[in-house]
Amino acid sequence: MSVGGRGGGGASLTTFGAELVAAYRAFESHIRKRAQSAFPATALPAPANSTARKALGKRRLTKPKR
């Protein structure tokens, strides 16, 4: 990384970092394709304004008693 200034600063990846990003993007693409084939379009979540979805109430988190 370099601090801003005349050249505007910025960051660059090492070779390993670039390979890691490429591997992650390939993995992400593979998972997206698998999800599309595993879950049919009819299995999509209900729309936000649907009455089929019940609103969840707020939960209060409490500390466990000692």
Backbone as CSV, one residue per row, in Angstrom:
resi,resn,N_x,N_y,N_z,CA_x,CA_y,CA_z,C_x,C_y,C_z
1,MET,0.843,-1.180,0.000,0.000,0.000,0.000,0.882,1.234,0.000
2,SER,0.357,2.290,-0.551,1.062,3.563,-0.490,0.059,4.642,-0.135
3,VAL,0.533,5.598,0.638,-0.304,6.692,1.108,-0.590,7.635,-0.047
4,GLY,-1.752,8.283,-0.008,-2.128,9.226,-1.055,-1.136,10.364,-1.171
5,GLY,-1.311,11.148,-2.142,-0.411,12.260,-2.386,-0.403,12.556,-3.869
6,ARG,0.729,12.890,-4.367,0.844,13.270,-5.763,0.360,12.165,-6.707
7,GLY,0.758,10.930,-6.417,0.364,9.804,-7.275,-1.016,9.247,-6.912
8,GLY,-1.615,9.742,-5.840,-2.942,9.293,-5.452,-2.965,8.087,-4.540
9,GLY,-1.840,7.494,-4.254,-1.810,6.332,-3.373,-2.419,5.127,-4.051
10,GLY,-2.584,4.057,-3.289,-3.187,2.859,-3.850,-2.630,1.617,-3.194
11,ALA,-2.968,0.508,-3.770,-2.514,-0.781,-3.262,-2.319,-1.714,-4.440
12,SER,-1.488,-2.690,-4.259,-1.291,-3.696,-5.299,-1.206,-5.062,-4.638
13,LEU,-1.565,-6.084,-5.387,-1.541,-7.442,-4.877,-0.229,-8.123,-5.217
14,THR,0.178,-8.998,-4.324,1.316,-9.850,-4.632,0.831,-10.904,-5.616
15,THR,1.746,-11.668,-6.168,1.371,-12.752,-7.071,0.456,-13.729,-6.358
16,PHE,0.804,-14.081,-5.107,-0.026,-14.986,-4.327,-1.417,-14.400,-4.108
17,GLY,-1.501,-13.124,-3.805,-2.788,-12.472,-3.588,-3.647,-12.502,-4.836
18,ALA,-3.051,-12.247,-5.981,-3.782,-12.275,-7.250,-4.295,-13.684,-7.541
19,GLU,-3.469,-14.709,-7.264,-3.890,-16.099,-7.457,-5.019,-16.460,-6.506
20,LEU,-4.949,-15.967,-5.284,-5.979,-16.231,-4.291,-7.312,-15.613,-4.710
21,VAL,-7.292,-14.384,-5.187,-8.509,-13.717,-5.658,-9.084,-14.470,-6.857
22,ALA,-8.247,-14.881,-7.784,-8.713,-15.618,-8.962,-9.347,-16.943,-8.549
23,ALA,-8.723,-17.645,-7.593,-9.269,-18.920,-7.118,-10.609,-18.706,-6.431
24,TYR,-10.735,-17.650,-5.649,-11.993,-17.352,-4.970,-13.089,-17.039,-5.983
25,ARG,-12.787,-16.230,-6.989,-13.781,-15.878,-8.005,-14.238,-17.123,-8.772
26,ALA,-13.312,-18.039,-9.075,-13.674,-19.287,-9.759,-14.567,-20.136,-8.858
27,PHE,-14.225,-20.221,-7.580,-15.026,-20.965,-6.608,-16.425,-20.376,-6.506
28,GLU,-16.493,-19.051,-6.417,-17.774,-18.353,-6.305,-18.651,-18.630,-7.527
29,SER,-18.067,-18.601,-8.715,-18.797,-18.872,-9.943,-19.304,-20.317,-9.954
30,HIS,-18.461,-21.247,-9.533,-18.838,-22.656,-9.476,-20.007,-22.861,-8.518
31,ILE,-19.951,-22.263,-7.336,-21.017,-22.403,-6.339,-22.319,-21.801,-6.873
32,ARG,-22.245,-20.662,-7.531,-23.449,-20.023,-8.070,-24.117,-20.934,-9.101
33,LYS,-23.310,-21.544,-9.984,-23.860,-22.452,-10.993,-24.477,-23.678,-10.336
34,ARG,-23.819,-24.230,-9.327,-24.350,-25.404,-8.626,-25.661,-25.064,-7.915
35,ALA,-25.741,-23.897,-7.310,-26.955,-23.488,-6.601,-28.109,-23.317,-7.579
36,GLN,-27.840,-22.772,-8.747,-28.893,-22.575,-9.740,-29.443,-23.906,-10.239
37,SER,-28.594,-24.925,-10.337,-29.080,-26.223,-10.795,-29.692,-27.028,-9.653
38,ALA,-29.234,-26.816,-8.425,-29.730,-27.575,-7.282,-31.071,-27.054,-6.778
39,PHE,-31.316,-25.768,-6.901,-32.538,-25.157,-6.401,-33.331,-24.596,-7.567
40,PRO,-34.470,-25.220,-7.883,-35.258,-24.733,-9.015,-35.813,-23.336,-8.754
41,ALA,-36.222,-22.692,-9.820,-36.742,-21.322,-9.715,-37.965,-21.254,-8.814
42,THR,-38.695,-22.362,-8.680,-39.877,-22.362,-7.819,-39.501,-22.332,-6.347
43,ALA,-38.228,-22.523,-6.043,-37.786,-22.530,-4.655,-37.256,-21.168,-4.217
44,LEU,-37.596,-20.130,-4.946,-37.144,-18.789,-4.584,-37.883,-18.307,-3.340
45,PRO,-37.275,-17.442,-2.541,-37.955,-16.900,-1.362,-39.197,-16.099,-1.754
46,ALA,-40.150,-16.035,-0.852,-41.363,-15.261,-1.087,-41.017,-13.776,-1.152
47,PRO,-41.782,-12.987,-1.915,-41.536,-11.536,-1.965,-41.705,-10.911,-0.582
48,ALA,-41.059,-9.803,-0.374,-41.084,-9.130,0.933,-42.495,-8.716,1.341
49,ASN,-43.362,-8.401,0.385,-44.710,-7.947,0.716,-45.706,-9.105,0.792
50,SER,-45.223,-10.340,0.715,-46.092,-11.510,0.753,-46.620,-11.762,2.159
51,THR,-47.878,-12.223,2.233,-48.447,-12.567,3.540,-47.969,-13.940,3.995
52,ALA,-47.297,-14.666,3.106,-46.790,-15.991,3.461,-45.634,-15.887,4.454
53,ARG,-44.991,-14.758,4.477,-43.876,-14.574,5.402,-44.371,-13.929,6.670
54,LYS,-44.100,-14.544,7.767,-44.493,-13.991,9.060,-43.340,-13.151,9.588
55,ALA,-43.654,-11.941,9.992,-42.617,-11.058,10.530,-42.110,-11.621,11.849
56,LEU,-40.817,-11.571,12.012,-40.218,-12.033,13.250,-40.198,-10.900,14.259
57,GLY,-40.548,-11.210,15.479,-40.500,-10.216,16.538,-39.065,-9.990,16.992
58,LYS,-38.837,-8.878,17.630,-37.503,-8.597,18.155,-37.262,-9.464,19.376
59,ARG,-36.058,-9.958,19.473,-35.702,-10.762,20.633,-34.751,-9.970,21.509
60,ARG,-34.939,-10.094,22.779,-34.053,-9.420,23.705,-33.009,-10.411,24.164
61,LEU,-31.776,-10.032,24.007,-30.690,-10.891,24.440,-30.372,-10.576,25.901
62,THR,-30.342,-11.594,26.696,-30.020,-11.397,28.114,-28.789,-12.206,28.466
63,LYS,-28.097,-11.755,29.442,-26.923,-12.478,29.915,-27.376,-13.660,30.748
64,PRO,-26.678,-14.786,30.655,-27.055,-15.933,31.464,-26.832,-15.624,32.945
65,LYS,-27.707,-16.180,33.773,-27.575,-15.977,35.215,-26.404,-16.796,35.734
66,ARG,-25.710,-16.225,36.680,-24.541,-16.930,37.244,-24.929,-17.763,38.423
